[in-house]
Amino acid sequence: MLFSVVVPVYGIEKFLPQCIESILAQSYSDFELILVDDGSIDSSGDICDIYSSKDRRIKVIHKQNGGLVSARKAGVNEAEGNYIVPVDGDDWVDSKLLERLSHIIQYHPQIEIVCYGIYKGYSMTEYTKKHIDYLEGFYNENKIHDILFRTLIKGRDGKRFPPNIWGKAMIKEQYQKYQNAIPDTISLGEDAAVVYPLISHTRSMYILKDCYYYYRMNPNSMTRGRSKGFNWNDLRVLAKVWEDNLNPNYDFQPQINRYMCHDLFNVAKSHLQTNQDFSRIRKSIIDELTKTDFRSYVTHADFDMLSLEQIPRILLKYQLIHIIKFISRYI
C-alpha cells in the first residue's frame, strides 16, 4: 500500500463529511484512510463509524481525548502505507492529490518527502492560493543543504519553509520517528517540532507548486480553539525538541533565535488579546521576556535591517507592551 491518509478528528461534525468524501473521491485508490477520533463529544465519532461501515479502506481509532499531537501519533502508529499524508478533519483535498503524488514517487522511487501548495480561506468560494516559495522540482541531499537549510526555520529576511504537517507526503518511518519524538502536551509549534527536524535529516524531497489542499480557517479547530493566551513554556519545549532532533551538522541556532523572537511576539500578543487585567498581563510578559533564554533569543535575532520582523523584535527588546497591545487589535 502506497499511502496512509491520517485524519485527527475532534468536534468537527459540521466539516468532517466533506473531508472524508474528498479523500474517498481520489482518482488513485491504493490508500487507507485512518480516522482518529480523539474523544469527540459531538457526533464526529459516529460519522467516522458510518463511513467506515461503507468503505473497507477506512480504519477508525476511538481514543480518549489527548490533543492533536496524540491523535497524529495514534494514526501514524497504526498506518500501513509507505507514505503518510496528513489531513486535518476540517479541511479537504483535491481529488487528484494522491494520483499526482504517486506519479512523483514512481519517477523518484527513493523520495522521502513531497510538498505541495495549499488553498487557504474561510468558505468554498473565498480561497487564496499559497504556493511554496521555493523552486519546483527534485532536491537531493546537497540541494536541500545548500538551498533549503539557509531559510528552513527562519532566514534573515523572515522567510521560512512551510512548517505545516499537512501539505506534505512523508515516508512513514521518518515521519513516525519525529512525530513520536515530541510530547503530547505541546500546542504551539507542534508542526514545526516535527517538520524541521525531519527535513534537516532528509536526503531527497520534491516541491510542487500546484495546490491540492484546502485549509479551512476554522477558529474552533484543534489547533485554533484557544480561549487563553499561548503557553510560554511551549516555546521551551519546542527548543528542547529541536536541540534533540535537528541535524547537528548544521548550525540552526541563528534561525532558532529569529523563530523564537517571532513567536515570543505572538505569545505576548495572544495574552494581550484576552480580557484579563492589562497591568497583570504586562507584568507577566515582562517577567518572561527578562528570563535568560527568551532574552537571548530577542537579543540575537539578527534580521535584515529592512525586514518587517525588526518591528516585533524592537518592541520585545524594549518591552513596549502598550504598543504590542495596540497592534494586537489588528493582527
C-alpha positions as YAML, in Angstrom:
chain: A
units: angstrom
residues:
- id: 1
  name: MET
  ca: [0.00, 0.00, 0.00]
- id: 2
  name: LEU
  ca: [1.43, 3.36, -1.04]
- id: 3
  name: PHE
  ca: [-0.45, 5.91, 1.12]
- id: 4
  name: SER
  ca: [-1.96, 6.17, 4.59]
- id: 5
  name: VAL
  ca: [-4.08, 9.29, 4.92]
- id: 6
  name: VAL
  ca: [-4.23, 10.18, 8.63]
- id: 7
  name: VAL
  ca: [-7.03, 12.45, 9.86]
- id: 8
  name: PRO
  ca: [-7.24, 13.61, 13.51]
- id: 9
  name: VAL
  ca: [-10.85, 14.23, 14.49]
- id: 10
  name: TYR
  ca: [-12.29, 16.25, 17.36]
- id: 11
  name: GLY
  ca: [-15.55, 18.18, 17.47]
- id: 12
  name: ILE
  ca: [-15.83, 18.81, 13.72]
- id: 13
  name: GLU
  ca: [-19.14, 17.14, 12.83]
- id: 14
  name: LYS
  ca: [-20.02, 20.07, 10.58]
- id: 15
  name: PHE
  ca: [-16.96, 19.70, 8.35]
- id: 16
  name: LEU
  ca: [-15.93, 16.05, 8.65]
- id: 17
  name: PRO
  ca: [-18.14, 14.56, 5.89]
- id: 18
  name: GLN
  ca: [-16.64, 16.89, 3.28]
- id: 19
  name: CYS
  ca: [-13.14, 15.93, 4.41]
- id: 20
  name: ILE
  ca: [-13.81, 12.19, 4.27]
- id: 21
  name: GLU
  ca: [-15.62, 12.34, 0.94]
- id: 22
  name: SER
  ca: [-12.81, 14.34, -0.67]
- id: 23
  name: ILE
  ca: [-10.39, 11.56, 0.30]
- id: 24
  name: LEU
  ca: [-12.66, 8.72, -0.81]
- id: 25
  name: ALA
  ca: [-13.12, 10.51, -4.15]
- id: 26
  name: GLN
  ca: [-9.41, 10.23, -5.01]
- id: 27
  name: SER
  ca: [-8.65, 9.15, -8.57]
- id: 28
  name: TYR
  ca: [-5.87, 6.97, -7.12]
- id: 29
  name: SER
  ca: [-7.20, 4.13, -4.98]
- id: 30
  name: ASP
  ca: [-4.15, 2.46, -3.33]
- id: 31
  name: PHE
  ca: [-4.56, 4.04, 0.10]
- id: 32
  name: GLU
  ca: [-6.04, 3.59, 3.53]
- id: 33
  name: LEU
  ca: [-7.84, 6.31, 5.46]
- id: 34
  name: ILE
  ca: [-7.22, 6.38, 9.21]
- id: 35
  name: LEU
  ca: [-9.72, 8.46, 11.19]
- id: 36
  name: VAL
  ca: [-8.56, 9.14, 14.74]
- id: 37
  name: ASP
  ca: [-11.49, 10.15, 16.93]
- id: 38
  name: ASP
  ca: [-9.79, 11.96, 19.80]
- id: 39
  name: GLY
  ca: [-12.62, 11.61, 22.30]
- id: 40
  name: SER
  ca: [-15.11, 13.81, 20.43]
- id: 41
  name: ILE
  ca: [-18.19, 14.77, 22.41]
- id: 42
  name: ASP
  ca: [-20.26, 15.61, 19.33]
- id: 43
  name: SER
  ca: [-21.28, 13.18, 16.57]
- id: 44
  name: SER
  ca: [-17.84, 13.15, 14.91]
- id: 45
  name: GLY
  ca: [-17.04, 9.66, 16.19]
- id: 46
  name: ASP
  ca: [-20.35, 8.31, 14.89]
- id: 47
  name: ILE
  ca: [-19.69, 9.89, 11.50]
- id: 48
  name: CYS
  ca: [-16.35, 8.07, 11.36]
- id: 49
  name: ASP
  ca: [-18.05, 4.74, 12.08]
- id: 50
  name: ILE
  ca: [-20.76, 5.30, 9.47]
- id: 51
  name: TYR
  ca: [-18.21, 5.92, 6.72]
- id: 52
  name: SER
  ca: [-16.08, 3.00, 7.92]
- id: 53
  name: SER
  ca: [-19.05, 0.65, 7.54]
- id: 54
  name: LYS
  ca: [-19.36, 1.66, 3.90]
- id: 55
  name: ASP
  ca: [-15.71, 1.56, 2.75]
- id: 56
  name: ARG
  ca: [-13.18, -1.11, 3.73]
- id: 57
  name: ARG
  ca: [-10.27, 1.31, 3.19]
- id: 58
  name: ILE
  ca: [-11.26, 3.23, 6.33]
- id: 59
  name: LYS
  ca: [-9.89, 2.44, 9.78]
- id: 60
  name: VAL
  ca: [-11.33, 4.20, 12.82]
- id: 61
  name: ILE
  ca: [-9.44, 4.69, 16.07]
- id: 62
  name: HIS
  ca: [-11.51, 5.83, 19.05]
- id: 63
  name: LYS
  ca: [-9.32, 7.13, 21.86]
- id: 64
  name: GLN
  ca: [-9.53, 9.20, 25.00]
- id: 65
  name: ASN
  ca: [-9.04, 12.88, 24.36]
- id: 66
  name: GLY
  ca: [-5.34, 13.67, 24.36]
- id: 67
  name: GLY
  ca: [-4.97, 16.51, 21.89]
- id: 68
  name: LEU
  ca: [-3.83, 16.92, 18.29]
- id: 69
  name: VAL
  ca: [-0.33, 15.50, 18.75]
- id: 70
  name: SER
  ca: [-1.54, 12.34, 20.45]
- id: 71
  name: ALA
  ca: [-4.11, 11.82, 17.69]
- id: 72
  name: ARG
  ca: [-1.48, 12.11, 15.00]
- id: 73
  name: LYS
  ca: [0.73, 9.65, 16.86]
- id: 74
  name: ALA
  ca: [-2.10, 7.15, 17.15]
- id: 75
  name: GLY
  ca: [-2.75, 7.40, 13.43]
- id: 76
  name: VAL
  ca: [0.81, 7.01, 12.19]
- id: 77
  name: ASN
  ca: [1.47, 4.16, 14.60]
- id: 78
  name: GLU
  ca: [-1.40, 2.19, 13.02]
- id: 79
  name: ALA
  ca: [-0.53, 3.13, 9.44]
- id: 80
  name: GLU
  ca: [0.47, 0.50, 6.89]
- id: 81
  name: GLY
  ca: [1.21, 2.73, 3.89]
- id: 82
  name: ASN
  ca: [4.69, 3.61, 2.69]
- id: 83
  name: TYR
  ca: [3.88, 7.32, 2.88]
- id: 84
  name: ILE
  ca: [1.84, 9.29, 5.40]
- id: 85
  name: VAL
  ca: [-0.44, 12.03, 4.05]
- id: 86
  name: PRO
  ca: [-1.79, 14.09, 6.98]
- id: 87
  name: VAL
  ca: [-5.12, 15.86, 6.54]
- id: 88
  name: ASP
  ca: [-6.93, 17.81, 9.25]
- id: 89
  name: GLY
  ca: [-10.55, 16.82, 9.72]
- id: 90
  name: ASP
  ca: [-11.98, 20.26, 8.99]
- id: 91
  name: ASP
  ca: [-10.06, 20.58, 5.71]
- id: 92
  name: TRP
  ca: [-10.33, 18.72, 2.39]
- id: 93
  name: VAL
  ca: [-8.20, 17.81, -0.62]
- id: 94
  name: ASP
  ca: [-8.32, 17.84, -4.40]
- id: 95
  name: SER
  ca: [-9.41, 14.55, -5.98]
- id: 96
  name: LYS
  ca: [-6.14, 14.35, -7.96]
- id: 97
  name: LEU
  ca: [-3.83, 14.71, -4.95]
- id: 98
  name: LEU
  ca: [-2.82, 11.07, -4.45]
- id: 99
  name: GLU
  ca: [-2.57, 10.44, -8.17]
- id: 100
  name: ARG
  ca: [-0.13, 13.32, -8.58]
- id: 101
  name: LEU
  ca: [1.89, 12.17, -5.58]
- id: 102
  name: SER
  ca: [2.03, 8.62, -6.96]
- id: 103
  name: HIS
  ca: [3.46, 9.87, -10.26]
- id: 104
  name: ILE
  ca: [6.25, 11.73, -8.49]
- id: 105
  name: ILE
  ca: [7.05, 8.73, -6.31]
- id: 106
  name: GLN
  ca: [7.04, 6.42, -9.33]
- id: 107
  name: TYR
  ca: [9.56, 8.68, -11.10]
- id: 108
  name: HIS
  ca: [11.64, 9.19, -7.91]
- id: 109
  name: PRO
  ca: [11.18, 5.90, -6.02]
- id: 110
  name: GLN
  ca: [13.57, 6.91, -3.20]
- id: 111
  name: ILE
  ca: [11.84, 10.22, -2.49]
- id: 112
  name: GLU
  ca: [11.27, 10.86, 1.22]
- id: 113
  name: ILE
  ca: [9.03, 13.96, 1.22]
- id: 114
  name: VAL
  ca: [6.74, 15.57, -1.34]
- id: 115
  name: CYS
  ca: [5.49, 19.08, -0.52]
- id: 116
  name: TYR
  ca: [2.65, 20.84, -2.32]
- id: 117
  name: GLY
  ca: [0.77, 24.12, -2.19]
- id: 118
  name: ILE
  ca: [-2.49, 24.85, -0.42]
- id: 119
  name: TYR
  ca: [-5.62, 26.93, -0.73]
- id: 120
  name: LYS
  ca: [-6.43, 28.95, 2.36]
- id: 121
  name: GLY
  ca: [-9.71, 30.60, 3.26]
- id: 122
  name: TYR
  ca: [-12.99, 30.70, 5.13]
- id: 123
  name: SER
  ca: [-15.58, 29.43, 2.67]
- id: 124
  name: MET
  ca: [-15.97, 27.37, -0.50]
- id: 125
  name: THR
  ca: [-15.68, 30.47, -2.69]
- id: 126
  name: GLU
  ca: [-13.08, 32.57, -0.84]
- id: 127
  name: TYR
  ca: [-9.82, 30.67, -1.06]
- id: 128
  name: THR
  ca: [-6.37, 32.03, -1.84]
- id: 129
  name: LYS
  ca: [-3.53, 30.03, -3.38]
- id: 130
  name: LYS
  ca: [-0.49, 29.68, -1.15]
- id: 131
  name: HIS
  ca: [2.34, 28.32, -3.25]
- id: 132
  name: ILE
  ca: [5.55, 27.06, -1.69]
- id: 133
  name: ASP
  ca: [8.07, 29.87, -2.16]
- id: 134
  name: TYR
  ca: [10.89, 27.68, -3.47]
- id: 135
  name: LEU
  ca: [11.68, 26.40, -6.96]
- id: 136
  name: GLU
  ca: [9.63, 23.42, -8.04]
- id: 137
  name: GLY
  ca: [11.40, 20.13, -8.60]
- id: 138
  name: PHE
  ca: [13.59, 17.42, -7.12]
- id: 139
  name: TYR
  ca: [16.01, 18.23, -4.29]
- id: 140
  name: ASN
  ca: [18.81, 15.84, -3.44]
- id: 141
  name: GLU
  ca: [20.72, 15.98, -0.16]
- id: 142
  name: ASN
  ca: [23.19, 18.60, -1.38]
- id: 143
  name: LYS
  ca: [20.48, 20.81, -2.81]
- id: 144
  name: ILE
  ca: [18.45, 20.56, 0.39]
- id: 145
  name: HIS
  ca: [21.54, 21.63, 2.36]
- id: 146
  name: ASP
  ca: [22.58, 24.46, 0.04]
- id: 147
  name: ILE
  ca: [19.15, 25.93, -0.70]
- id: 148
  name: LEU
  ca: [16.61, 24.92, 1.93]
- id: 149
  name: PHE
  ca: [18.74, 24.91, 5.08]
- id: 150
  name: ARG
  ca: [19.51, 28.64, 4.83]
- id: 151
  name: THR
  ca: [15.87, 29.58, 5.45]
- id: 152
  name: LEU
  ca: [14.42, 26.33, 6.77]
- id: 153
  name: ILE
  ca: [13.37, 27.66, 10.19]
- id: 154
  name: LYS
  ca: [13.64, 31.42, 9.57]
- id: 155
  name: GLY
  ca: [16.03, 33.37, 7.38]
- id: 156
  name: ARG
  ca: [17.33, 36.87, 7.97]
- id: 157
  name: ASP
  ca: [14.55, 38.24, 5.75]
- id: 158
  name: GLY
  ca: [11.91, 36.31, 7.71]
- id: 159
  name: LYS
  ca: [11.42, 33.64, 5.04]
- id: 160
  name: ARG
  ca: [10.87, 30.07, 6.26]
- id: 161
  name: PHE
  ca: [9.89, 26.75, 4.80]
- id: 162
  name: PRO
  ca: [6.19, 25.97, 5.44]
- id: 163
  name: PRO
  ca: [6.15, 24.13, 8.79]
- id: 164
  name: ASN
  ca: [2.66, 22.63, 8.45]
- id: 165
  name: ILE
  ca: [2.41, 18.83, 8.52]
- id: 166
  name: TRP
  ca: [-0.50, 18.85, 6.08]
- id: 167
  name: GLY
  ca: [0.51, 19.77, 2.53]
- id: 168
  name: LYS
  ca: [3.13, 17.03, 2.64]
- id: 169
  name: ALA
  ca: [3.50, 13.31, 1.96]
- id: 170
  name: MET
  ca: [6.26, 11.82, 4.12]
- id: 171
  name: ILE
  ca: [7.85, 8.40, 4.13]
- id: 172
  name: LYS
  ca: [6.36, 6.62, 7.12]
- id: 173
  name: GLU
  ca: [9.42, 5.56, 9.10]
- id: 174
  name: GLN
  ca: [10.96, 9.03, 9.15]
- id: 175
  name: TYR
  ca: [7.72, 10.88, 9.86]
- id: 176
  name: GLN
  ca: [6.80, 8.38, 12.57]
- id: 177
  name: LYS
  ca: [10.18, 8.86, 14.25]
- id: 178
  name: TYR
  ca: [9.88, 12.63, 14.58]
- id: 179
  name: GLN
  ca: [6.15, 12.69, 15.32]
- id: 180
  name: ASN
  ca: [6.67, 10.29, 18.20]
- id: 181
  name: ALA
  ca: [9.63, 12.33, 19.46]
- id: 182
  name: ILE
  ca: [7.51, 15.28, 20.65]
- id: 183
  name: PRO
  ca: [5.41, 15.41, 23.84]
- id: 184
  name: ASP
  ca: [1.64, 15.17, 23.53]
- id: 185
  name: THR
  ca: [1.22, 18.36, 25.53]
- id: 186
  name: ILE
  ca: [2.88, 20.74, 23.08]
- id: 187
  name: SER
  ca: [0.28, 23.01, 21.47]
- id: 188
  name: LEU
  ca: [2.40, 25.78, 19.93]
- id: 189
  name: GLY
  ca: [4.78, 24.94, 17.11]
- id: 190
  name: GLU
  ca: [3.74, 21.28, 17.16]
- id: 191
  name: ASP
  ca: [4.07, 21.04, 13.37]
- id: 192
  name: ALA
  ca: [7.44, 22.80, 13.27]
- id: 193
  name: ALA
  ca: [8.66, 20.45, 16.00]
- id: 194
  name: VAL
  ca: [8.23, 17.58, 13.55]
- id: 195
  name: VAL
  ca: [8.73, 19.05, 10.08]
- id: 196
  name: TYR
  ca: [12.01, 20.92, 10.57]
- id: 197
  name: PRO
  ca: [13.95, 18.03, 12.17]
- id: 198
  name: LEU
  ca: [12.51, 15.72, 9.51]
- id: 199
  name: ILE
  ca: [13.67, 17.92, 6.62]
- id: 200
  name: SER
  ca: [17.03, 18.54, 8.28]
- id: 201
  name: HIS
  ca: [17.73, 14.79, 8.02]
- id: 202
  name: THR
  ca: [16.08, 14.24, 4.64]
- id: 203
  name: ARG
  ca: [18.13, 13.01, 1.69]
- id: 204
  name: SER
  ca: [15.58, 13.67, -1.06]
- id: 205
  name: MET
  ca: [12.39, 15.64, -1.49]
- id: 206
  name: TYR
  ca: [10.19, 17.12, -4.18]
- id: 207
  name: ILE
  ca: [8.48, 20.52, -4.17]
- id: 208
  name: LEU
  ca: [5.26, 21.01, -6.13]
- id: 209
  name: LYS
  ca: [3.96, 24.49, -6.89]
- id: 210
  name: ASP
  ca: [0.45, 23.22, -7.58]
- id: 211
  name: CYS
  ca: [-2.12, 23.45, -4.79]
- id: 212
  name: TYR
  ca: [-4.03, 20.34, -3.74]
- id: 213
  name: TYR
  ca: [-5.01, 21.02, -0.12]
- id: 214
  name: TYR
  ca: [-7.88, 23.23, 1.11]
- id: 215
  name: TYR
  ca: [-7.12, 24.68, 4.53]
- id: 216
  name: ARG
  ca: [-10.20, 25.99, 6.28]
- id: 217
  name: MET
  ca: [-9.70, 28.92, 8.64]
- id: 218
  name: ASN
  ca: [-11.80, 27.39, 11.40]
- id: 219
  name: PRO
  ca: [-11.50, 29.21, 14.76]
- id: 220
  name: ASN
  ca: [-12.83, 26.15, 16.57]
- id: 221
  name: SER
  ca: [-10.33, 23.66, 15.11]
- id: 222
  name: MET
  ca: [-7.98, 21.52, 17.23]
- id: 223
  name: THR
  ca: [-5.14, 23.94, 16.54]
- id: 224
  name: ARG
  ca: [-7.02, 27.25, 16.91]
- id: 225
  name: GLY
  ca: [-9.64, 26.81, 19.59]
- id: 226
  name: ARG
  ca: [-7.90, 28.58, 22.48]
- id: 227
  name: SER
  ca: [-9.58, 30.91, 24.94]
- id: 228
  name: LYS
  ca: [-6.38, 31.76, 26.81]
- id: 229
  name: GLY
  ca: [-3.02, 33.10, 25.75]
- id: 230
  name: PHE
  ca: [-0.45, 30.67, 24.40]
- id: 231
  name: ASN
  ca: [1.71, 28.81, 26.90]
- id: 232
  name: TRP
  ca: [5.16, 30.38, 27.18]
- id: 233
  name: ASN
  ca: [6.70, 27.04, 28.11]
- id: 234
  name: ASP
  ca: [5.65, 25.52, 24.80]
- id: 235
  name: LEU
  ca: [8.47, 27.54, 23.23]
- id: 236
  name: ARG
  ca: [10.91, 25.99, 25.68]
- id: 237
  name: VAL
  ca: [9.57, 22.54, 24.84]
- id: 238
  name: LEU
  ca: [9.97, 23.30, 21.14]
- id: 239
  name: ALA
  ca: [13.54, 24.49, 21.66]
- id: 240
  name: LYS
  ca: [14.39, 21.26, 23.50]
- id: 241
  name: VAL
  ca: [12.82, 19.13, 20.76]
- id: 242
  name: TRP
  ca: [14.92, 20.95, 18.16]
- id: 243
  name: GLU
  ca: [18.04, 20.61, 20.29]
- id: 244
  name: ASP
  ca: [17.49, 16.85, 20.41]
- id: 245
  name: ASN
  ca: [16.35, 16.26, 16.83]
- id: 246
  name: LEU
  ca: [17.68, 18.83, 14.35]
- id: 247
  name: ASN
  ca: [20.63, 17.77, 12.22]
- id: 248
  name: PRO
  ca: [23.68, 18.57, 14.40]
- id: 249
  name: ASN
  ca: [25.91, 19.01, 11.35]
- id: 250
  name: TYR
  ca: [24.36, 22.39, 10.52]
- id: 251
  name: ASP
  ca: [24.19, 25.44, 12.78]
- id: 252
  name: PHE
  ca: [20.49, 26.29, 13.00]
- id: 253
  name: GLN
  ca: [20.86, 28.43, 16.14]
- id: 254
  name: PRO
  ca: [20.67, 31.83, 14.36]
- id: 255
  name: GLN
  ca: [17.43, 30.70, 12.72]
- id: 256
  name: ILE
  ca: [16.08, 29.41, 16.03]
- id: 257
  name: ASN
  ca: [16.76, 32.83, 17.56]
- id: 258
  name: ARG
  ca: [14.72, 34.50, 14.83]
- id: 259
  name: TYR
  ca: [11.88, 31.97, 15.01]
- id: 260
  name: MET
  ca: [11.64, 32.25, 18.79]
- id: 261
  name: CYS
  ca: [11.70, 36.05, 18.65]
- id: 262
  name: HIS
  ca: [8.82, 35.97, 16.20]
- id: 263
  name: ASP
  ca: [6.82, 33.54, 18.31]
- id: 264
  name: LEU
  ca: [7.55, 35.36, 21.56]
- id: 265
  name: PHE
  ca: [5.79, 38.31, 19.99]
- id: 266
  name: ASN
  ca: [2.84, 36.07, 19.05]
- id: 267
  name: VAL
  ca: [2.61, 34.63, 22.55]
- id: 268
  name: ALA
  ca: [2.72, 38.09, 24.12]
- id: 269
  name: LYS
  ca: [0.07, 39.26, 21.67]
- id: 270
  name: SER
  ca: [-2.17, 36.29, 22.47]
- id: 271
  name: HIS
  ca: [-2.16, 37.18, 26.17]
- id: 272
  name: LEU
  ca: [-2.92, 40.82, 25.41]
- id: 273
  name: GLN
  ca: [-5.92, 39.77, 23.30]
- id: 274
  name: THR
  ca: [-7.63, 38.18, 26.30]
- id: 275
  name: ASN
  ca: [-9.91, 40.10, 28.66]
- id: 276
  name: GLN
  ca: [-7.54, 39.83, 31.60]
- id: 277
  name: ASP
  ca: [-6.28, 42.84, 33.54]
- id: 278
  name: PHE
  ca: [-3.70, 44.70, 31.46]
- id: 279
  name: SER
  ca: [-1.39, 45.57, 34.35]
- id: 280
  name: ARG
  ca: [-1.14, 41.95, 35.42]
- id: 281
  name: ILE
  ca: [-0.62, 40.70, 31.86]
- id: 282
  name: ARG
  ca: [2.00, 43.37, 31.22]
- id: 283
  name: LYS
  ca: [3.94, 42.30, 34.30]
- id: 284
  name: SER
  ca: [3.77, 38.61, 33.36]
- id: 285
  name: ILE
  ca: [5.02, 39.36, 29.83]
- id: 286
  name: ILE
  ca: [7.94, 41.41, 31.13]
- id: 287
  name: ASP
  ca: [8.78, 38.68, 33.63]
- id: 288
  name: GLU
  ca: [9.03, 36.17, 30.79]
- id: 289
  name: LEU
  ca: [10.99, 38.45, 28.49]
- id: 290
  name: THR
  ca: [13.64, 39.05, 31.15]
- id: 291
  name: LYS
  ca: [14.35, 35.34, 31.58]
- id: 292
  name: THR
  ca: [17.72, 34.27, 30.21]
- id: 293
  name: ASP
  ca: [16.57, 32.08, 27.33]
- id: 294
  name: PHE
  ca: [13.89, 34.41, 25.98]
- id: 295
  name: ARG
  ca: [16.09, 37.50, 26.40]
- id: 296
  name: SER
  ca: [18.83, 35.73, 24.44]
- id: 297
  name: TYR
  ca: [16.53, 34.91, 21.53]
- id: 298
  name: VAL
  ca: [15.43, 38.54, 21.21]
- id: 299
  name: THR
  ca: [18.96, 39.90, 21.59]
- id: 300
  name: HIS
  ca: [20.46, 37.57, 18.97]
- id: 301
  name: ALA
  ca: [17.65, 37.63, 16.40]
- id: 302
  name: ASP
  ca: [19.68, 39.09, 13.51]
- id: 303
  name: PHE
  ca: [17.04, 40.06, 10.97]
- id: 304
  name: ASP
  ca: [17.85, 42.13, 7.91]
- id: 305
  name: MET
  ca: [17.72, 45.82, 8.81]
- id: 306
  name: LEU
  ca: [14.76, 46.50, 6.48]
- id: 307
  name: SER
  ca: [12.82, 43.35, 7.40]
- id: 308
  name: LEU
  ca: [9.41, 43.89, 8.97]
- id: 309
  name: GLU
  ca: [10.48, 41.29, 11.55]
- id: 310
  name: GLN
  ca: [12.57, 44.05, 13.13]
- id: 311
  name: ILE
  ca: [9.41, 45.72, 14.42]
- id: 312
  name: PRO
  ca: [8.30, 42.98, 16.86]
- id: 313
  name: ARG
  ca: [11.94, 42.42, 17.84]
- id: 314
  name: ILE
  ca: [12.33, 46.07, 18.87]
- id: 315
  name: LEU
  ca: [9.02, 46.06, 20.72]
- id: 316
  name: LEU
  ca: [10.10, 42.98, 22.66]
- id: 317
  name: LYS
  ca: [13.64, 44.18, 23.29]
- id: 318
  name: TYR
  ca: [12.48, 47.46, 24.82]
- id: 319
  name: GLN
  ca: [9.38, 45.87, 26.42]
- id: 320
  name: LEU
  ca: [6.96, 48.26, 24.73]
- id: 321
  name: ILE
  ca: [3.93, 46.31, 25.88]
- id: 322
  name: HIS
  ca: [1.43, 49.11, 25.34]
- id: 323
  name: ILE
  ca: [2.34, 49.26, 21.67]
- id: 324
  name: ILE
  ca: [2.13, 45.48, 21.32]
- id: 325
  name: LYS
  ca: [-1.36, 45.64, 22.86]
- id: 326
  name: PHE
  ca: [-2.39, 48.32, 20.36]
- id: 327
  name: ILE
  ca: [-1.03, 46.28, 17.45]
- id: 328
  name: SER
  ca: [-2.73, 43.13, 18.72]
- id: 329
  name: ARG
  ca: [-6.11, 44.64, 17.94]
- id: 330
  name: TYR
  ca: [-5.37, 44.49, 14.22]
- id: 331
  name: ILE
  ca: [-3.14, 41.41, 13.66]
...
